[in-house]
Amino acid sequence: MTITNRKRPNPAEDIIAISEPGVQIECDMCMVDLTHSIRIKCADPVCEPGDGVDICPRCFCNGVEFAKHKNFHPYRVVELHSYPIFDEDWPADEELLLIDGLINSGLGNWQAVAEHVGTRTKEECERHYNQIYVDSPEYPLPVMDRSFDVDQDEFQARKRRRINKMNEAAIAPPPAVVVSLPGVHEVAHYLPGRLEFEVENDNEAEDLIKDLEFGLVFQYGGSDMPEDPNDADVKARVKWLEERAQAHKHVNGKTIPGYPVNGDVKSETSTPAPMTNGTTEPRDDDDELVDPPPFETEDSTAFKLALIDMYADRVRKRKESKAFVLDRGLLDIKRVKEKEKEQQPKDFVAKFKAFARLQSAEDYEAFLNGMIYELMLRKRIMNLQEWRRLGLTSPQEVERYDRERQQRIQRQAIERGYFPPDMQTKKELNERDGTPLAARPLAGRKPPQSALTLAGAPSLHLLNSAEQTLCSQLRILPRPYLAVKETLVREFARRGGRLRKKEAKEIVKIDGTKVNKIWDFLVQAGVLKLATIGVEPAPPPPPPPPLPVPLALPAPEQDLQMQFATPDAAASVNGAGLTPASSFMSF
């Protein structure tokens, strides 16, 4: 019989139907496939060695002869075992293929076993083996006296439907080859091919018992404990005792020469040759003298067993930590990065990380999603309550309110000129994180930069403490600041104090916001006022022409017109007893 194994290195590229078993039987004469048909098997002892001789019905009818097979040899007909023997859904031929696959591939390699059977998945093979063989009341044998009254046509139709369903199902692509990417290796020191780490968690746990040794322990029964006759050490000791008993050879109460009385057979050894210094060369088989093992006391035994329990507990925690990391995919850098991009409140999620060890990965994800959903509902309810308190009753009013509120916040921030980390607007935005409009970031604004450290900067000693603080906030070094200051002071003095802030921005070609800050600082410090001391002020502008007096005005209005027309007229009115307060009241 010619039997070949169908190898399937890549299921995605496999062109063989899934209903084909992993073994193919062919006629030894014409090489026709006999896997799914009746065949004739030679029963002569000459042809039985190996896999035997299989012949197709056509060659058998023609009486072909080949090799040692003759047409007069006895034979037997091998039919398809399409009937159940242990399970009403498993025919006998699949049972044979299952056992054959387990013998060839090994117990536990269910994928290879399923490929050998051909008409079953790996889950079905594992479940059937455990139910019929492992969980059998007559373990390790299955229950042999089962009988099934199954219609053969219905049984074959059910088998065809199952095979068609398996063929229609899309074959899953092979899993990606696990490799040690540089990023994964550098971050976690993880070896994915071995599912191990270069440095395990609690890697020093073995130091607790590495030097632990036991002596003779008599607290747990010792020789009173029953021995396992199948144990290798027990078999070796029994064999040694039998050989020692056979060594006693007595004839009429006398010992045969060459057999000592104690039963220890002396081996013939040559005398060591003397060395040049008069000593003999030591023999290789001389046993080293060692001290007998000590006797373990109860306290010593209890102490060592406690150390072993501590080590076992640390190993258990190490395995739990390793399983926690692997089950939740924390070593998948790409997946972790994508999860960090999700809009989740990090501070809120961090509070529930302690519950991850108490739940499975799926349960923890469901629990966390539920808590986040509850948080969103609470924020939504707070927003609705606030809108009701403000009298907003429609989505259009809410959208208008949020838009105007954002504009007001931006306007206030622009007036301040910077965004400190503890600003009230940031707190308000965080409180309203549940609404889409309120959570929208400020358009065109960048997060505030940290202050510049000026320690060791050149020319720092030329600045006072206020100027150092200003340079640190504006992120300007001392030398550029002194150059800007000198330019502004000189230009302000040259123009006699008639330099405006807008003109200062055109003179100093730097960021306009920084020029505004420096200008305001110099004005508040009085530096620009001091620059105009000793400079002749420019002549004042000519007074405006007097306003024409109307021809006919009421008396109060005519007096008020004359009062604000010229300073002399105002003085004369005041001198006549009309005070500014009374003038204002009259107006």
Secondary structure, 3 states (H helix, E strand, C coil): CEEEECCCCCHHHCCCCCCCCCEEEECCCCCCECCCCCEEEECCCCCCCCCCCEECHHHHHHCCCECCECCCCCEEEECCCCCEEEECCEEHHHHHHHHHHHHHHCCCCHHHHHHHHCCCCHHHHHHHHHHHHHCCCCCCCCCCCCCCCCCHHHHHHHHHHHHHHHHHCCCCCCCCCCCCCHHHHHHHCEECCCCEECCCCCCCHHHHCCCCCCCECCCCCHHHCCCCCCCHHHHHHHHHHHHHHHCCCEECCEECCCCCCCCCCCCCCCCCCECCCCCECCCCCCCCCCCCCCECCHHHHHHHHHHHHHHHHHHHHHHHHHHHHHHCCCCCHHHHHHHHHCCCCHHHHHCCHHHHHHCCHHHHHHHHHHHHHHHHHHHHHHHHHHHHHCCCCCHHHHHHHHHHHHHHHHHHHHHHCCCCCCCHHHHHHHHCCCCCCCCCCCCCCCCCCCCCCCCCCCCHHHCCHHHHHHHHHHCCCHHHHHHHHHHHHHHHHHCCCCCCHHHHHHHCCCCHHHHHHHHHHHHHHCHHHHCCCCCCCCCCCCCCCCCCCCCCCCHHHHHHHHHHHCHHHHHHHHHCCCCHHHHHHHC
